[in-house]
Amino acid sequence: MDCAVTGDIPVAAGLSSSSAVLVAVAHAAVAINDFDLEPRQFVDLCGEGEWFVGSRGGAADHAAIRFGRRGSIAHVRFFPF
């Protein structure tokens, strides 16, 4: 997939910009390739993607982006990841 990314995610906005970009690109890749992923699989892959590029972050930001809904709290667990 060839892509160019631009945006205006503010610095220190609460969720990391790398996670926001990764989730957006992953959503595009999944849609373009018509992959059938469960939301949990999607979050796990995003977390692994962060490790692959060397940021060594977890998957909490990805889960918050993927499962978060305005006005509600999501209960997320990270086992085994």
C-alpha positions in Angstrom: 0.0 0.0 0.0 1.4 3.4 -1.0 0.1 6.2 1.1 0.9 9.8 2.2 -0.2 10.9 5.6 -0.9 14.4 6.8 -2.8 15.7 9.8 -3.2 18.1 12.6 -3.1 16.0 15.7 -2.0 18.3 18.4 1.2 17.5 20.4 0.4 16.1 23.8 -3.3 15.8 23.1 -3.8 12.7 25.3 -3.5 9.9 22.9 -0.2 9.5 21.1 0.0 10.8 17.6 1.8 7.6 16.5 -1.0 5.5 17.8 -3.6 7.7 16.0 -1.7 7.4 12.7 -1.2 3.7 13.1 -4.8 3.0 13.8 -6.0 5.1 10.9 -3.5 3.4 8.5 -4.4 0.0 9.9 -8.1 0.6 9.3 -7.3 1.6 5.7 -5.2 -1.5 5.1 -7.9 -3.8 6.6 -10.6 -2.2 4.5 -8.5 -2.2 1.2 -7.6 -5.8 1.6 -11.0 -6.9 2.9 -9.5 -8.5 6.0 -11.9 -10.0 8.5 -10.4 -9.1 11.9 -12.1 -9.1 15.3 -11.6 -5.7 17.1 -9.4 -7.5 19.7 -7.1 -8.9 16.9 -7.0 -5.4 15.4 -5.8 -3.9 18.6 -3.2 -6.6 19.1 -1.8 -6.0 15.6 -1.6 -2.3 16.2 0.4 -2.9 19.4 2.7 -5.2 17.5 3.1 -2.6 14.8 4.3 0.0 17.4 6.9 -2.5 18.5 7.9 -3.3 14.9 8.8 0.4 14.2 10.7 0.6 17.6 8.4 2.8 19.7 8.0 0.1 22.3 4.6 1.3 23.3 1.7 -0.8 24.5 -1.8 -1.2 23.0 -3.7 1.0 25.5 -3.9 3.9 23.1 -5.0 1.7 20.2 -7.7 0.1 22.4 -8.9 3.5 23.5 -9.1 4.7 19.9 -10.8 1.5 18.7 -13.2 0.9 21.5 -13.7 4.4 22.9 -17.2 6.0 22.5 -18.1 9.5 23.5 -19.8 9.6 26.9 -18.8 6.1 28.0 -16.0 4.1 29.6 -14.6 0.9 28.0 -13.3 -1.9 30.1 -10.3 -3.3 28.3 -7.9 -6.1 29.3 -4.5 -7.0 27.9 -4.0 -10.6 28.4 -2.1 -12.3 26.8 -0.7 -9.3 24.9 
